[in-house]
Every structure is written in structure tokens, then in C-alpha cells.
């Protein structure tokens, strides 16, 4: 059972996340030859202020 984890900043709509899950699932099915019901997609969202890059807080 493949599990795909996606970490991204919060702010996308429910519809955008739905489309992302559908497309990622389709890609995994095509690449690995598994059934769609075997693919899990987990989206983890965080506020930008919880991230830093090059020593600078984002957001």
C-alpha cells in the first residue's frame, strides 16, 4: 500500500486539494500498477510562519 505525504503551506482550497489527491493517486496507480483503493495521500499543511529559509522566518 503506497502512502504519499505532501507537506505544503496552508491556504489552498478544498477543491485544489481534492484535485491534487486525484492526480497523485492516478500517477501512483500508473507507476506502480496498484489499484486506486490501495493508495493513500496525506496532506500536511502548516502556516508559513512555522518555516524558515536561509535563517529568515517565512510568512
C-alpha positions as CSV (number, residue, x, y, z in Angstrom):
1,X,0.0,0.0,0.0
2,X,1.8,3.2,-1.2
3,X,1.5,6.2,1.1
4,X,2.3,9.6,-0.4
5,X,2.9,12.5,2.1
6,X,2.8,16.1,0.8
7,X,3.9,19.0,3.0
8,X,2.9,22.4,2.0
9,X,1.9,25.8,3.3
10,X,-1.7,26.3,4.2
11,X,-4.1,28.3,2.0
12,X,-5.2,26.1,-0.8
13,X,-8.9,25.4,-1.3
14,X,-10.7,22.2,-0.6
15,X,-11.2,21.8,-4.4
16,X,-7.4,22.3,-5.1
17,X,-6.5,19.6,-2.5
18,X,-9.2,17.2,-4.0
19,X,-7.6,17.7,-7.5
20,X,-4.1,17.1,-6.1
21,X,-5.2,13.9,-4.4
22,X,-6.9,12.6,-7.6
23,X,-3.8,13.4,-9.7
24,X,-1.3,12.0,-7.3
25,X,-3.4,8.8,-6.9
26,X,-3.6,8.4,-10.7
27,X,0.2,8.8,-11.1
28,X,0.9,6.2,-8.4
29,X,-1.5,3.8,-9.9
30,X,0.2,4.2,-13.3
31,X,3.7,4.0,-12.0
32,X,3.3,1.1,-9.6
33,X,0.4,-0.9,-11.1
34,X,-1.6,-0.8,-7.9
35,X,-5.4,-0.3,-7.5
36,X,-6.6,3.2,-6.6
37,X,-8.0,2.0,-3.3
38,X,-4.5,0.9,-2.2
39,X,-3.1,4.5,-2.5
40,X,-3.1,6.8,0.5
41,X,-2.4,10.5,0.1
42,X,-1.7,12.6,3.2
43,X,-1.5,16.4,3.0
44,X,0.1,18.2,5.9
45,X,-0.4,21.9,5.9
46,X,1.5,24.5,8.0
47,X,1.4,28.2,8.3
48,X,4.3,29.9,6.6
49,X,5.4,31.5,9.9
50,X,6.4,27.9,11.0
51,X,9.1,27.7,8.4
52,X,12.4,29.4,7.9
53,X,14.8,29.5,4.9
54,X,18.4,30.9,4.9
55,X,17.9,31.9,8.5
56,X,14.8,34.0,7.8
57,X,11.3,33.2,9.1
58,X,8.8,32.9,6.2
59,X,5.3,34.4,6.3
